[in-house]
Amino acid sequence: MAHPEPTAQQHHTAAAQRPGAHRTDAHRTDVGARRVLAVIPARGGSKGVPAKNLAEVGGVPLVSRAVRACRAARLVTHVAVSTDDSAIAAAARAAGAEIVERPDDIAGDLATSEAAVLHAMDTHEARHGHPVDAVLLVQCTSPFIAAEDIEGVTAAVVEGGADSALTVAAFHGFVWREGDPAEAQAESVTAAARTEAGAVRTDAGGARTEAGAHGVNHDKSFRPRRQDRPQDFLETGAAYAMDGPGFRKAGHRFFGRTEAVRTDPARVLEIDDPHDLARARALAPLLDTGSDTTAPAAPRPTRADIDAVVLDFDGTQTDDRVLVDSDGRELVAVHRGDGLGIAALRRDELKLLILSTEQNPVVAARAHKLKIPVLHGIDRKDLALRHWCEEQGIAPERVLYVGNDVNDLPCFGLVGWPVAVASAHDVVRGAARAVTSAPGGAGAIREIASWILGPSL
């Protein structure tokens, strides 16, 4: 007898009941189910907070927090991060997102979020051959967005019949604005004209008078009690949901019937400057309890996951220090345990490579000692790695790359398993799919070998 196809919710429940289950897009998409794509725009450039989308809150990069919240949300079937930055791509991929490389023409300061979402929709549909029924815009600059927030806006569109939806928070304050109220409301008056005319006025007799401030959502001559005022809502900027075809036609996020989905005001915070980031980090211990955004990272790699291991040298196989003698010769210290780990990986017939920008002959000498090939003095490590993978016939997603500094980030964006040593730069650790407990030069490579070949190594 034929059995009915399980619903998306049944898949969700079954996955949640499996011990240690880690849901993927493949687990959450059913034949005939609506395709719901959550798009997280995350450009690399940020003037207010450098590398903002990789900044850590609660020990997790902002982009990873957003990806995890989306993946935990009911009804969301696919999660894509639209970015022009390889480090952001690596962190997002490690958190479980599909990567959409954003072209330059929609990656500048003036590019709209809508343009990024439309491009991500086009890319996703071309890759998978299925239309997007509903699309979300989720901002990773809202660090405390929860899966329930994303579920709320998604359900409003997918189940509630709304054309668009947004997250809002109840607001009870009195809003004030400087300038003449009539002028502020006149659509024909430009912002420049308001600025020029708003500072000083003349009354009917020609006397100069200050325009002052006026109430926007209240009459300043009357102060009603909170319970007597209409309920106002603030747009949180965290999550928006739109009917897919409707969004394509409208070209903007608000169209048709728009549903406002209430969220917890305590979690409303947008990171625009370093002070916002400091507040978020201070609040994380209070607000992250039980949060989906701080769920455990992806599991460590096993032998079944990889076909090759590529190693940086300085700071990864060494502690990043250099000893220089009076003749200018450089010496470095390496860890014998790393040598044992590399030998075990070689015996297991994994492809191995040392890839370094350093021209010092000590790199080649170490590779010769370990009996593995080396490419050093390389300016573009990512291009060299891509070429090596093609020569070896290895899929990049089956490569584990170990690095420690920002020049490793382009390689992180190429491989399926970007791994950082514990002493790596903060941004590099944030972009890694896994991080060792040992620092570079202190057995980190031996630790990785034990992940791959088993703890008895």
C-alpha positions in Angstrom: 0.0 0.0 0.0 1.3 3.4 -0.9 2.2 5.6 2.0 1.6 9.4 2.0 4.6 11.7 1.7 5.6 13.1 5.1 5.0 16.7 5.7 7.7 19.3 6.3 6.7 19.4 10.0 6.9 15.6 10.3 10.4 15.7 8.8 11.3 18.4 11.3 10.0 16.4 14.3 11.6 13.2 13.2 15.0 14.9 12.8 14.7 16.6 16.1 14.0 13.2 17.8 17.1 11.6 16.5 19.9 11.7 19.1 22.6 14.2 17.9 20.7 14.9 14.7 22.0 17.9 12.8 19.5 19.0 10.2 20.5 19.8 6.7 18.6 21.3 3.8 18.3 17.8 2.3 16.5 16.6 5.5 14.1 19.4 5.5 12.8 19.5 1.9 9.8 17.3 0.9 8.5 16.5 -2.5 5.7 18.9 -3.2 6.6 21.1 -0.2 6.9 24.9 -0.6 10.4 26.0 -1.2 11.3 28.7 1.3 14.6 30.4 0.8 16.1 32.6 3.6 18.6 35.0 2.2 21.2 36.6 4.5 23.0 39.6 2.8 26.6 39.9 4.3 29.0 42.2 2.4 32.6 42.2 3.4 33.0 46.0 3.6 31.9 47.8 6.8 32.8 51.3 7.7 31.2 51.4 11.2 32.6 48.1 12.5 35.5 46.6 10.5 34.7 43.0 9.4 31.3 43.4 11.1 29.6 40.3 9.8 32.4 38.2 11.2 32.5 39.9 14.6 31.8 37.4 17.4 28.9 37.8 19.8 28.7 35.0 22.4 31.7 33.4 20.7 29.9 33.0 17.4 30.3 35.2 14.3 27.3 37.3 13.4 26.8 35.6 10.1 26.9 32.2 11.7 24.4 33.2 14.3 21.9 34.2 11.6 22.5 31.0 9.5 21.9 28.8 12.6 18.7 30.7 13.5 17.4 30.3 9.9 18.2 26.6 9.8 16.4 26.0 13.1 13.2 27.8 11.9 10.2 25.7 10.9 9.2 26.0 7.2 12.5 27.4 6.0 13.9 24.8 3.6 17.0 26.5 2.3 19.4 29.2 3.7 21.7 31.2 1.4 24.3 33.9 2.3 24.9 36.5 -0.3 28.5 37.8 0.0 31.5 39.2 -1.8 33.9 38.1 0.9 35.7 34.7 1.1 36.0 34.7 4.9 32.3 35.4 5.3 31.6 32.6 2.8 33.7 30.2 4.7 32.0 31.0 8.0 28.6 30.8 6.5 29.3 27.5 4.7 30.6 26.0 8.0 27.3 27.0 9.6 25.4 25.2 6.9 24.4 27.9 4.4 24.5 27.8 0.6 26.9 30.5 -0.7 25.8 33.0 -3.4 28.7 35.1 -4.7 27.5 38.6 -5.0 28.6 40.5 -8.1 30.4 43.9 -7.8 27.5 45.8 -9.2 25.3 45.0 -6.2 28.1 44.9 -3.6 28.7 48.6 -3.1 27.6 50.9 -0.3 24.6 52.0 -2.3 23.4 48.5 -3.2 20.0 47.6 -1.8 19.1 44.5 0.2 16.3 43.8 -2.3 18.9 43.6 -5.1 20.9 41.0 -3.1 17.8 38.9 -2.4 16.6 38.9 -6.1 20.1 37.9 -7.2 20.2 35.1 -4.6 16.8 33.9 -5.7 17.9 33.8 -9.4 21.1 31.9 -8.5 19.3 29.4 -6.2 16.7 28.7 -8.8 19.3 28.2 -11.5 21.3 25.8 -9.4 18.4 23.7 -8.1 15.9 23.9 -11.0 13.0 24.8 -8.7 11.2 28.1 -8.2 11.3 29.8 -4.8 7.8 30.0 -3.4 8.6 32.3 -0.5 11.8 34.3 0.3 13.1 35.8 3.5 15.5 38.7 4.1 17.3 38.1 7.3 19.9 40.6 8.7 22.9 39.1 10.6 23.4 42.6 12.2 20.5 41.6 14.5 22.5 39.3 16.7 19.6 38.1 18.9 17.2 37.1 16.2 15.6 33.8 17.2 14.2 30.9 15.2 10.7 31.8 16.4 11.0 35.3 14.9 11.9 33.8 11.5 9.1 31.2 11.9 6.6 34.0 12.6 7.2 36.0 9.5 7.5 32.8 7.4 4.2 31.4 8.7 2.5 34.7 8.1 3.2 34.4 4.3 3.3 30.6 3.8 0.4 29.7 6.1 -1.4 32.9 6.8 -1.9 34.2 3.3 0.0 37.5 3.8 2.0 38.9 0.8 4.8 40.2 3.0 5.7 40.3 6.7 8.2 41.9 9.0 9.3 41.6 12.7 8.2 44.4 14.9 8.5 45.3 18.6 5.8 47.0 20.7 6.7 50.7 21.3 5.1 53.0 23.8 7.4 56.1 23.6 6.6 59.6 22.5 8.4 60.4 19.2 9.6 64.0 18.6 11.0 65.7 15.5 12.7 69.0 15.0 11.3 71.4 12.5 7.9 72.7 11.4 5.3 69.8 11.5 3.5 71.0 8.4 6.7 71.2 6.5 7.9 67.9 7.7 4.8 66.2 6.4 4.8 68.0 3.0 6.1 65.5 0.4 7.0 68.3 -2.0 9.6 69.9 0.3 13.0 68.3 0.0 15.2 67.4 3.0 17.6 70.1 2.1 14.9 72.7 2.1 13.6 71.5 5.5 17.1 71.8 6.9 17.6 75.3 5.6 14.1 76.5 6.6 13.8 74.6 9.9 16.3 76.4 12.0 14.7 79.9 12.1 11.1 81.1 11.2 9.3 84.4 11.0 5.8 84.8 12.5 3.0 86.9 10.9 4.6 90.1 12.1 8.0 89.3 10.6 9.6 88.5 14.0 12.1 85.7 14.1 11.0 82.6 16.0 12.6 79.2 16.6 10.8 76.3 14.9 11.6 74.0 17.9 10.4 70.4 18.0 7.0 68.8 17.5 5.3 65.5 18.5 5.2 62.9 15.7 2.9 60.3 17.2 1.2 62.6 19.7 0.0 66.1 20.3 2.5 67.8 22.6 -0.3 69.7 24.3 -2.0 66.5 25.4 -0.3 63.6 27.3 -2.6 60.6 27.3 -1.8 57.6 29.5 0.0 54.7 27.9 -3.1 52.5 28.0 -5.1 55.2 26.3 -2.8 55.6 23.3 -2.9 53.5 20.1 -0.3 50.7 20.1 2.7 51.6 18.0 5.3 49.2 16.6 9.0 49.6 15.7 10.4 47.7 12.7 13.2 45.7 14.2 15.2 45.3 10.9 15.8 41.6 11.7 13.6 39.5 9.4 11.2 40.0 6.5 9.3 37.4 4.5 7.8 37.8 1.0 5.8 35.8 -1.4 8.3 34.8 -4.1 6.5 35.7 -7.3 5.0 38.8 -5.6 8.4 40.0 -4.6 9.7 39.6 -8.1 6.9 41.7 -9.4 7.0 44.4 -6.8 10.8 44.7 -6.5 10.6 45.7 -2.9 9.9 44.0 0.4 6.6 45.5 1.3 3.7 44.9 -1.0 0.1 43.6 -0.9 -1.1 42.7 2.6 1.8 43.2 5.0 1.7 41.4 8.4 3.5 42.7 11.4 4.8 39.9 13.6 5.6 40.9 17.2 8.9 39.9 18.7 10.4 40.3 22.2 11.6 43.9 22.6 14.4 42.8 24.9 16.1 41.1 21.9 15.9 44.1 19.5 19.4 45.4 18.8 21.0 46.3 15.5 24.8 46.5 15.3 25.8 49.7 13.4 28.8 50.9 15.4 31.4 49.6 18.0 29.1 50.6 20.9 26.3 48.4 19.6 28.8 45.5 19.3 29.9 46.1 22.9 26.3 46.1 24.1 25.6 42.9 22.2 28.6 41.1 23.7 27.5 42.2 27.2 24.0 41.0 26.7 24.9 37.7 25.1 25.2 35.7 28.4 21.7 36.8 29.3 20.0 36.4 26.0 21.7 33.4 24.5 20.5 30.9 27.0 18.8 28.1 25.0 19.3 30.1 21.8 19.5 28.3 18.4 22.1 30.8 17.3 24.7 29.3 19.7 24.0 25.7 18.8 27.1 23.5 18.5 29.1 24.0 15.3 29.4 21.3 12.7 31.1 18.1 13.8 34.8 17.5 13.3 35.8 15.8 10.0 36.4 12.1 9.7 38.2 10.0 7.1 34.9 9.6 5.2 34.7 13.4 4.7 38.0 14.2 3.1 40.5 13.1 0.4 43.3 15.6 1.0 44.9 17.7 3.8 46.6 20.9 2.8 48.8 22.6 5.5 50.0 26.2 5.9 53.4 26.4 7.5 54.2 29.5 9.7 51.8 29.7 12.6 50.3 26.4 11.8 53.2 23.9 12.0 55.2 26.5 14.0 54.3 28.9 16.8 54.8 31.8 14.3 58.1 32.9 15.9 61.4 33.1 14.0 64.8 32.9 15.6 67.5 34.9 13.6 71.2 34.4 14.1 73.9 37.0 13.6 74.3 35.9 9.9 70.6 36.5 9.3 69.7 32.8 9.1 66.2 32.0 10.3 65.3 29.1 12.5 61.8 27.8 13.5 60.6 25.2 16.0 58.2 22.4 15.0 56.4 19.7 17.0 57.4 16.1 16.8 53.8 15.0 17.4 52.8 16.9 14.2 55.3 14.8 12.3 53.8 11.6 13.6 50.3 12.8 12.7 51.4 13.7 9.1 53.1 10.3 8.8 49.8 8.5 9.8 47.8 10.6 7.3 50.3 9.7 4.6 50.1 6.0 5.4 46.3 6.2 5.1 46.9 7.4 1.5 45.5 10.8 1.9 46.8 13.4 -0.5 49.0 15.9 1.4 50.5 19.3 0.6 52.3 22.1 2.4 51.3 25.5 0.9 53.0 28.6 2.1 53.8 32.2 1.1 57.1 31.9 3.0 60.2 31.7 0.8 62.5 30.5 3.6 64.2 27.2 2.6 63.3 25.8 6.0 59.8 25.2 4.6 61.1 22.9 1.8 63.4 21.2 4.3 60.5 20.4 6.6 58.4 19.1 3.7 61.3 16.9 2.6 61.7 15.5 6.1 57.9 14.7 6.2 58.0 13.2 2.7 55.2 15.3 1.4 55.1 17.8 -1.6 55.4 21.5 -1.0 54.6 24.8 -2.8 56.1 27.8 -1.1 56.9 31.4 -2.0 53.3 31.5 -3.4 51.6 34.9 -3.6 48.1 33.6 -4.4 47.6 30.6 -2.3 44.0 30.2 -3.4 45.0 30.0 -7.1 47.7 27.5 -6.3 45.4 25.4 -4.3 42.7 25.4 -7.0 45.3 24.4 -9.6 46.7 21.6 -7.3 43.2 20.2 -6.8 42.6 20.1 -10.6 45.9 18.3 -11.1 45.2 15.8 -8.4 41.6 15.3 -9.5 40.3 16.2 -6.0 37.1 18.0 -5.4 37.8 21.1 -3.3 34.8 20.3 -1.0 36.8 17.1 -0.1 39.8 19.1 1.0 40.8 20.0 4.6 42.9 23.1 4.8 44.7 24.2 8.0 45.6 27.9 8.5 46.1 30.6 11.0 46.2 34.0 9.4 44.2 36.3 7.1 46.1 35.2 4.0 44.6 31.8 4.5 41.0 33.1 4.2 40.8 32.8 0.4 41.7 29.1 0.7 39.1 28.7 3.4 36.5 29.9 0.9 37.5 27.2 -1.6 37.5 24.0 0.5 34.9 22.0 2.3 36.8 21.8 5.6 38.5 25.1 6.6 40.3 24.4 9.9 42.0 27.0 12.2 44.5 26.3 14.9 43.7 27.6 18.3 46.2 30.5 18.1 44.8 31.7 14.8 43.7 35.3 14.2 40.1 36.0 15.5 38.7 36.4 12.1 40.3 33.2 10.9 38.8 31.2 13.8 35.5 32.8 13.1 35.6 31.7 9.5 36.7 28.1 10.3 34.5 25.1 10.2 36.5 23.6 13.1 39.1 24.9 15.4 41.8 22.9 17.2 42.3 23.0 20.9 46.1 23.1 20.4 47.8 26.2 19.1 50.1 26.2 16.1 53.4 24.5 16.6 52.1 22.7 19.7 50.5 19.6 18.2 47.6 21.1 16.3 48.3 18.9 13.2 48.5 15.8 15.4 45.1 16.7 16.8 43.6 17.1 13.4 45.0 13.7 12.4 43.3 12.2 15.4 40.0 13.6 14.3 40.4 12.0 10.9 42.0 8.6 11.9 40.6 8.2 15.4 41.7 9.1 18.9 44.1 6.1 19.2 46.6 7.9 16.9 
